[in-house]
Amino acid sequence: MDTIREKNKYDVIFCRNVMIYFNAETKMNIVNKFYEAVKPQGYLMIGHAETIQRNQSKFMYISPAIYRKE
């Protein structure tokens, strides 16, 4: 059971200073789940110490720590 997919879509997801504790594969799995959970044109906000590989994510880079779903 995947609880994120059972909920409504979100306008913005804040996940700050959490993903620094995960390896790259786990982090990308989390980012992909967030992508599925956010509405089109919705945002993902991460901590300034965190990064998402732009070439591996479906999110569009807006500025440090801010990404948007197209």
PyMOL CGO cylinders between C-alpha atoms (Angstrom):
from pymol import cmd
from pymol.cgo import CYLINDER

trace = [
    CYLINDER, 0.00, 0.00, 0.00, 1.39, 3.39, -0.99, 0.3, 1, 1, 1, 1, 1, 1,
    CYLINDER, 1.39, 3.39, -0.99, -0.19, 6.10, 1.14, 0.3, 1, 1, 1, 1, 1, 1,
    CYLINDER, -0.19, 6.10, 1.14, 1.08, 9.02, -0.96, 0.3, 1, 1, 1, 1, 1, 1,
    CYLINDER, 1.08, 9.02, -0.96, -0.87, 7.85, -4.02, 0.3, 1, 1, 1, 1, 1, 1,
    CYLINDER, -0.87, 7.85, -4.02, -4.06, 7.44, -2.01, 0.3, 1, 1, 1, 1, 1, 1,
    CYLINDER, -4.06, 7.44, -2.01, -4.19, 11.13, -1.08, 0.3, 1, 1, 1, 1, 1, 1,
    CYLINDER, -4.19, 11.13, -1.08, -5.12, 14.16, -3.14, 0.3, 1, 1, 1, 1, 1, 1,
    CYLINDER, -5.12, 14.16, -3.14, -2.39, 15.88, -5.12, 0.3, 1, 1, 1, 1, 1, 1,
    CYLINDER, -2.39, 15.88, -5.12, -0.45, 18.64, -3.38, 0.3, 1, 1, 1, 1, 1, 1,
    CYLINDER, -0.45, 18.64, -3.38, 0.40, 22.19, -4.49, 0.3, 1, 1, 1, 1, 1, 1,
    CYLINDER, 0.40, 22.19, -4.49, 3.71, 22.14, -2.64, 0.3, 1, 1, 1, 1, 1, 1,
    CYLINDER, 3.71, 22.14, -2.64, 5.76, 19.58, -0.72, 0.3, 1, 1, 1, 1, 1, 1,
    CYLINDER, 5.76, 19.58, -0.72, 8.33, 20.69, 1.85, 0.3, 1, 1, 1, 1, 1, 1,
    CYLINDER, 8.33, 20.69, 1.85, 11.04, 18.12, 2.53, 0.3, 1, 1, 1, 1, 1, 1,
    CYLINDER, 11.04, 18.12, 2.53, 13.82, 20.11, 4.12, 0.3, 1, 1, 1, 1, 1, 1,
    CYLINDER, 13.82, 20.11, 4.12, 16.98, 18.62, 5.61, 0.3, 1, 1, 1, 1, 1, 1,
    CYLINDER, 16.98, 18.62, 5.61, 15.73, 15.04, 5.40, 0.3, 1, 1, 1, 1, 1, 1,
    CYLINDER, 15.73, 15.04, 5.40, 17.19, 13.57, 2.22, 0.3, 1, 1, 1, 1, 1, 1,
    CYLINDER, 17.19, 13.57, 2.22, 20.79, 14.28, 3.26, 0.3, 1, 1, 1, 1, 1, 1,
    CYLINDER, 20.79, 14.28, 3.26, 20.56, 11.13, 5.36, 0.3, 1, 1, 1, 1, 1, 1,
    CYLINDER, 20.56, 11.13, 5.36, 19.75, 8.81, 2.42, 0.3, 1, 1, 1, 1, 1, 1,
    CYLINDER, 19.75, 8.81, 2.42, 21.88, 7.28, -0.32, 0.3, 1, 1, 1, 1, 1, 1,
    CYLINDER, 21.88, 7.28, -0.32, 21.41, 8.46, -3.92, 0.3, 1, 1, 1, 1, 1, 1,
    CYLINDER, 21.41, 8.46, -3.92, 19.09, 5.61, -4.94, 0.3, 1, 1, 1, 1, 1, 1,
    CYLINDER, 19.09, 5.61, -4.94, 16.77, 6.09, -1.97, 0.3, 1, 1, 1, 1, 1, 1,
    CYLINDER, 16.77, 6.09, -1.97, 16.75, 9.86, -2.49, 0.3, 1, 1, 1, 1, 1, 1,
    CYLINDER, 16.75, 9.86, -2.49, 15.69, 9.45, -6.14, 0.3, 1, 1, 1, 1, 1, 1,
    CYLINDER, 15.69, 9.45, -6.14, 12.92, 7.03, -5.13, 0.3, 1, 1, 1, 1, 1, 1,
    CYLINDER, 12.92, 7.03, -5.13, 11.63, 9.63, -2.69, 0.3, 1, 1, 1, 1, 1, 1,
    CYLINDER, 11.63, 9.63, -2.69, 11.84, 12.43, -5.28, 0.3, 1, 1, 1, 1, 1, 1,
    CYLINDER, 11.84, 12.43, -5.28, 9.93, 10.28, -7.80, 0.3, 1, 1, 1, 1, 1, 1,
    CYLINDER, 9.93, 10.28, -7.80, 7.18, 9.64, -5.24, 0.3, 1, 1, 1, 1, 1, 1,
    CYLINDER, 7.18, 9.64, -5.24, 6.99, 13.36, -4.56, 0.3, 1, 1, 1, 1, 1, 1,
    CYLINDER, 6.99, 13.36, -4.56, 6.69, 13.99, -8.31, 0.3, 1, 1, 1, 1, 1, 1,
    CYLINDER, 6.69, 13.99, -8.31, 3.69, 11.67, -8.47, 0.3, 1, 1, 1, 1, 1, 1,
    CYLINDER, 3.69, 11.67, -8.47, 2.12, 13.33, -5.43, 0.3, 1, 1, 1, 1, 1, 1,
    CYLINDER, 2.12, 13.33, -5.43, 2.40, 16.97, -6.52, 0.3, 1, 1, 1, 1, 1, 1,
    CYLINDER, 2.40, 16.97, -6.52, -0.03, 18.70, -8.90, 0.3, 1, 1, 1, 1, 1, 1,
    CYLINDER, -0.03, 18.70, -8.90, 1.13, 19.97, -12.30, 0.3, 1, 1, 1, 1, 1, 1,
    CYLINDER, 1.13, 19.97, -12.30, 2.91, 23.30, -11.72, 0.3, 1, 1, 1, 1, 1, 1,
    CYLINDER, 2.91, 23.30, -11.72, 3.35, 22.26, -8.08, 0.3, 1, 1, 1, 1, 1, 1,
    CYLINDER, 3.35, 22.26, -8.08, 6.56, 22.74, -6.13, 0.3, 1, 1, 1, 1, 1, 1,
    CYLINDER, 6.56, 22.74, -6.13, 9.05, 20.67, -4.19, 0.3, 1, 1, 1, 1, 1, 1,
    CYLINDER, 9.05, 20.67, -4.19, 11.07, 22.59, -1.60, 0.3, 1, 1, 1, 1, 1, 1,
    CYLINDER, 11.07, 22.59, -1.60, 14.18, 20.92, -0.20, 0.3, 1, 1, 1, 1, 1, 1,
    CYLINDER, 14.18, 20.92, -0.20, 16.90, 22.06, 2.20, 0.3, 1, 1, 1, 1, 1, 1,
    CYLINDER, 16.90, 22.06, 2.20, 19.76, 24.24, 0.97, 0.3, 1, 1, 1, 1, 1, 1,
    CYLINDER, 19.76, 24.24, 0.97, 22.26, 21.51, 1.89, 0.3, 1, 1, 1, 1, 1, 1,
    CYLINDER, 22.26, 21.51, 1.89, 20.40, 19.03, -0.35, 0.3, 1, 1, 1, 1, 1, 1,
    CYLINDER, 20.40, 19.03, -0.35, 20.59, 18.57, -4.10, 0.3, 1, 1, 1, 1, 1, 1,
    CYLINDER, 20.59, 18.57, -4.10, 18.63, 16.71, -6.74, 0.3, 1, 1, 1, 1, 1, 1,
    CYLINDER, 18.63, 16.71, -6.74, 20.43, 15.54, -9.85, 0.3, 1, 1, 1, 1, 1, 1,
    CYLINDER, 20.43, 15.54, -9.85, 18.80, 17.60, -12.60, 0.3, 1, 1, 1, 1, 1, 1,
    CYLINDER, 18.80, 17.60, -12.60, 19.40, 14.96, -15.25, 0.3, 1, 1, 1, 1, 1, 1,
    CYLINDER, 19.40, 14.96, -15.25, 17.76, 12.24, -13.12, 0.3, 1, 1, 1, 1, 1, 1,
    CYLINDER, 17.76, 12.24, -13.12, 14.68, 14.09, -11.90, 0.3, 1, 1, 1, 1, 1, 1,
    CYLINDER, 14.68, 14.09, -11.90, 11.48, 15.00, -13.70, 0.3, 1, 1, 1, 1, 1, 1,
    CYLINDER, 11.48, 15.00, -13.70, 11.26, 18.18, -11.63, 0.3, 1, 1, 1, 1, 1, 1,
    CYLINDER, 11.26, 18.18, -11.63, 12.41, 21.41, -13.27, 0.3, 1, 1, 1, 1, 1, 1,
    CYLINDER, 12.41, 21.41, -13.27, 15.09, 23.31, -11.37, 0.3, 1, 1, 1, 1, 1, 1,
    CYLINDER, 15.09, 23.31, -11.37, 13.90, 26.80, -10.42, 0.3, 1, 1, 1, 1, 1, 1,
    CYLINDER, 13.90, 26.80, -10.42, 16.54, 27.92, -7.93, 0.3, 1, 1, 1, 1, 1, 1,
    CYLINDER, 16.54, 27.92, -7.93, 18.59, 26.34, -5.14, 0.3, 1, 1, 1, 1, 1, 1,
    CYLINDER, 18.59, 26.34, -5.14, 16.20, 24.19, -3.08, 0.3, 1, 1, 1, 1, 1, 1,
    CYLINDER, 16.20, 24.19, -3.08, 13.17, 24.94, -5.32, 0.3, 1, 1, 1, 1, 1, 1,
    CYLINDER, 13.17, 24.94, -5.32, 11.88, 22.61, -8.04, 0.3, 1, 1, 1, 1, 1, 1,
    CYLINDER, 11.88, 22.61, -8.04, 8.64, 22.63, -10.06, 0.3, 1, 1, 1, 1, 1, 1,
    CYLINDER, 8.64, 22.63, -10.06, 6.62, 19.96, -11.81, 0.3, 1, 1, 1, 1, 1, 1,
    CYLINDER, 6.62, 19.96, -11.81, 5.84, 20.78, -15.43, 0.3, 1, 1, 1, 1, 1, 1,
]
cmd.load_cgo(trace, "trace")
